[in-house]
Amino acid sequence: MSGDDPLGDENFDFNDLGKMFSQLSGMFGGSGGFGGAGADPWVQAEQLAAAVASDGGLEPNLDPIVRMAVEDLSRVAELHVRQIDGLALPADVTVLATSRSDWVTKSFAAYRPFFERFGEAIGNANQSLIAEQPATDPMGAMFSQMFTAMGPMMVSASAGSMIGHLAQRALGQYDLPIPRPANTVLVIPAAIDTTAEEWGVPVDELRLWVLVRELVAHAVLSTPHVAKQLDALFVDFASGFRPDPEAIQEQIGSITDLSQLTELSETLGDPEAILSMMRSPAQDLLVPRIDALVAAVLGYVDHVVDDITSLLVTNHDDIRRRMREQTIDTTPADRFMERLLGIDITESTLDRGAAFIAGVVERSGDAGLARLWSDELDLPTAAEVDAPGLWLARIGLDPDLPGGSAFEVPDDLSGLDDLDD
């Protein structure tokens, strides 16, 4: 064996290798480490998320006066949102002012299923990696086994870190358009107040603006068929990660010296790197559908929020501009969640959604918008988001069609075959 091969080095000691392995795996699952013996890694992930969100427990308690002020403004926001035609805000919706750590506790269940699906995909990748290791490569086999041991705990640890960082930046619960199962809408007054100070806008105006946005988003995302469609797309995408043997081997197989263990640990500890090694063609097929529906949701929410807040908030234009910039300027945690779910919110996404809504309003007014979330069959396709006239024609609201808006395309077209007889 060559001198470059550690297994051929007469000074090589497998005991040293074992110590390095224990130290490295201890970062994720060793005794006393994350996911240690007897510990539930998801409980630890939630605890980690709360610690990250609250800066290690230094978060002050929520001022009761602030809570009451938010509750008062929420009633104003709810009153205006309920007046929007075609938008069904659940009757039992509750707005809850909360701390960042409490936001984590109440939000963790909404994000966990996507991380679990990702973890299952990593498990499949690990098994494939082990199966492909040649018997003549004991070093590669050892690293593959290490990757297998660390994978599940790495996913739960990543979930804790990412969700904690999301809570640090969030103003409400719909900074990302992910449906929530409960009828509780969370807002974080501490984050809103800090942001208002940074932007130089009145606190009450930003609170009201955020409350309107959160309630409009909740009305859309709690619509059963909308939530079902988005959840299915996100779960399918998170489940669609598949191992790219060449990319994985490039990372694992490049280890030829024990000194490179630190570099390996950094690679395996970077979820972004893992995501890039596991993107699959099946996910590419889902992206157009996800992009289109997300653009339509964001475009609609922005349109309705503009209509409501332009009458209620003096600094509406400034807040809208700042919020748009913040939406586009994603943090690493935001970006990871987007990549995990197949979301890609860019300026083009927002422009696309705005153009679709503007096209609907121009051709059919509020009647068109009122149909947008009325039925699962009325949800726009990717092609229709780029050509709103096509969507209006399909649902029978294109004024250029014979009969104008009275023309309705039936859901069941099976009888058309009889016309050929």
DABEL-V782398 format. One record per residue. N is the residue number from 1. RES is the residue in one letter. SS is DSSP state (~ for helix, > for strand, _ for the rest). BURIAL is I if it has 16 or more other C-alpha atoms within 10 Angstrom, else O. Layout:
N_RES_SS_BURIAL / N_RES_SS_BURIAL
This chain:
1_M___O / 2_S___O / 3_G___O / 4_D___O / 5_D___O / 6_P_~_I / 7_L_~_I / 8_G_~_O / 9_D___O / 10_E___O / 11_N___O / 12_F___O / 13_D___O / 14_F_~_O / 15_N_~_O / 16_D_~_O / 17_L_~_O / 18_G_~_O / 19_K_~_O / 20_M_~_I / 21_F_~_I / 22_S_~_O / 23_Q_~_O / 24_L_~_I / 25_S_~_I / 26_G_~_I / 27_M___I / 28_F___I / 29_G___I / 30_G___I / 31_S___O / 32_G___O / 33_G___O / 34_F___I / 35_G___I / 36_G___I / 37_A___O / 38_G___O / 39_A___O / 40_D___O / 41_P_~_I / 42_W_~_I / 43_V_~_O / 44_Q_~_I / 45_A_~_I / 46_E_~_I / 47_Q_~_I / 48_L_~_I / 49_A_~_I / 50_A_~_I / 51_A_~_I / 52_V_~_I / 53_A_~_I / 54_S___I / 55_D___O / 56_G___O / 57_G___O / 58_L___O / 59_E___O / 60_P___O / 61_N___O / 62_L___O / 63_D___O / 64_P_~_O / 65_I_~_O / 66_V_~_O / 67_R_~_O / 68_M_~_O / 69_A_~_O / 70_V_~_I / 71_E_~_I / 72_D_~_O / 73_L_~_I / 74_S_~_I / 75_R_~_I / 76_V_~_O / 77_A_~_I / 78_E_~_I / 79_L_~_O / 80_H_~_I / 81_V_~_I / 82_R___I / 83_Q___O / 84_I___I / 85_D___O / 86_G___I / 87_L___I / 88_A___I / 89_L___I / 90_P___O / 91_A___O / 92_D___O / 93_V___O / 94_T_>_I / 95_V_>_I / 96_L_>_I / 97_A_>_I / 98_T___I / 99_S___I / 100_R_~_I / 101_S_~_I / 102_D_~_I / 103_W_~_I / 104_V_~_I / 105_T_~_O / 106_K_~_I / 107_S_~_I / 108_F_~_I / 109_A_~_O / 110_A_~_O / 111_Y_~_I / 112_R_~_I / 113_P_~_O / 114_F_~_I / 115_F_~_I / 116_E_~_I / 117_R_~_I / 118_F_~_I / 119_G_~_I / 120_E_~_I / 121_A_~_I / 122_I_~_I / 123_G_~_I / 124_N_~_O / 125_A_~_I / 126_N_~_I / 127_Q_~_O / 128_S_~_I / 129_L_~_I / 130_I_~_I / 131_A_~_O / 132_E_~_O / 133_Q___I / 134_P___O / 135_A___O / 136_T___O / 137_D___O / 138_P_~_O / 139_M_~_I / 140_G_~_I / 141_A_~_I / 142_M_~_O / 143_F_~_I / 144_S_~_I / 145_Q_~_O / 146_M_~_I / 147_F_~_I / 148_T_~_I / 149_A_~_I / 150_M_~_I / 151_G_~_I / 152_P_~_I / 153_M_~_I / 154_M_~_I / 155_V_~_I / 156_S_~_I / 157_A_~_I / 158_S_~_I / 159_A_~_I / 160_G_~_I / 161_S_~_I / 162_M_~_I / 163_I_~_I / 164_G_~_I / 165_H_~_I / 166_L_~_I / 167_A_~_I / 168_Q_~_I / 169_R_~_I / 170_A___I / 171_L___I / 172_G_>_I / 173_Q___I / 174_Y___I / 175_D___I / 176_L___I / 177_P___I / 178_I___I / 179_P___I / 180_R___I / 181_P___O / 182_A___O / 183_N___I / 184_T_>_I / 185_V_>_I / 186_L_>_I / 187_V_>_I / 188_I___I / 189_P_~_I / 190_A_~_I / 191_A_~_I / 192_I_~_I / 193_D_~_I / 194_T_~_O / 195_T_~_I / 196_A_~_I / 197_E_~_O / 198_E_~_O / 199_W_~_O / 200_G___O / 201_V___I / 202_P___O / 203_V_~_I / 204_D_~_I / 205_E_~_I / 206_L_~_I / 207_R_~_I / 208_L_~_I / 209_W_~_I / 210_V_~_I / 211_L_~_I / 212_V_~_I / 213_R_~_I / 214_E_~_I / 215_L_~_I / 216_V_~_I / 217_A_~_I / 218_H_~_I / 219_A_~_I / 220_V_~_I / 221_L_~_I / 222_S___I / 223_T___I / 224_P_~_O / 225_H_~_I / 226_V_~_I / 227_A_~_I / 228_K_~_O / 229_Q_~_I / 230_L_~_I / 231_D_~_I / 232_A_~_O / 233_L_~_I / 234_F_~_I / 235_V_~_I / 236_D_~_I / 237_F_~_I / 238_A_~_I / 239_S_~_I / 240_G___I / 241_F___I / 242_R___I / 243_P___I / 244_D___I / 245_P_~_O / 246_E_~_O / 247_A_~_O / 248_I_~_I / 249_Q_~_I / 250_E_~_O / 251_Q_~_I / 252_I_~_I / 253_G___I / 254_S___O / 255_I___I / 256_T___O / 257_D___O / 258_L_~_O / 259_S_~_O / 260_Q_~_O / 261_L_~_I / 262_T_~_O / 263_E_~_O / 264_L_~_I / 265_S_~_O / 266_E_~_O / 267_T_~_O / 268_L_~_I / 269_G___I / 270_D___O / 271_P_~_I / 272_E_~_I / 273_A_~_O / 274_I_~_I / 275_L_~_I / 276_S_~_O / 277_M___I / 278_M___I / 279_R___I / 280_S___I / 281_P_~_O / 282_A_~_O / 283_Q_~_I / 284_D_~_O / 285_L_~_O / 286_L_~_I / 287_V_~_I / 288_P_~_O / 289_R_~_I / 290_I_~_I / 291_D_~_I / 292_A_~_I / 293_L_~_I / 294_V_~_I / 295_A_~_I / 296_A_~_I / 297_V_~_I / 298_L_~_I / 299_G_~_I / 300_Y_~_I / 301_V_~_I / 302_D_~_I / 303_H_~_O / 304_V_~_I / 305_V_~_I / 306_D_~_I / 307_D_~_O / 308_I_~_I / 309_T_~_I / 310_S_~_O / 311_L_~_O / 312_L_~_I / 313_V___I / 314_T___O / 315_N___I / 316_H_~_I / 317_D_~_O / 318_D_~_O / 319_I_~_I / 320_R_~_I / 321_R_~_O / 322_R_~_O / 323_M_~_O / 324_R_~_O / 325_E_~_O / 326_Q_~_O / 327_T_~_I / 328_I_~_O / 329_D___O / 330_T___O / 331_T___O / 332_P_~_O / 333_A_~_I / 334_D_~_I / 335_R_~_I / 336_F_~_I / 337_M_~_I / 338_E_~_I / 339_R_~_I / 340_L_~_I / 341_L_~_I / 342_G___I / 343_I___I / 344_D___I / 345_I___I / 346_T___I / 347_E_~_O / 348_S_~_O / 349_T_~_I / 350_L_~_I / 351_D_~_O / 352_R_~_I / 353_G_~_I / 354_A_~_I / 355_A_~_I / 356_F_~_I / 357_I_~_I / 358_A_~_I / 359_G_~_I / 360_V_~_I / 361_V_~_O / 362_E_~_O / 363_R_~_I / 364_S_~_I / 365_G_~_O / 366_D_~_O / 367_A_~_O / 368_G_~_I / 369_L_~_I / 370_A_~_O / 371_R_~_I / 372_L___I / 373_W___I / 374_S___I / 375_D___O / 376_E_~_O / 377_L_~_O / 378_D_~_O / 379_L___I / 380_P___I / 381_T___I / 382_A_~_I / 383_A_~_O / 384_E_~_I / 385_V_~_I / 386_D_~_I / 387_A___I / 388_P_~_I / 389_G_~_I / 390_L_~_I / 391_W_~_I / 392_L_~_I / 393_A_~_I / 394_R_~_I / 395_I_~_I / 396_G___I / 397_L___I / 398_D___I / 399_P___I / 400_D___O / 401_L___O / 402_P___O / 403_G___O / 404_G_~_O / 405_S_~_I / 406_A_~_O / 407_F___I / 408_E___O / 409_V___O / 410_P___O / 411_D___O / 412_D___O / 413_L___O / 414_S_~_O / 415_G_~_O / 416_L_~_O / 417_D_~_O / 418_D_~_O / 419_L_~_O / 420_D_~_O / 421_D___O
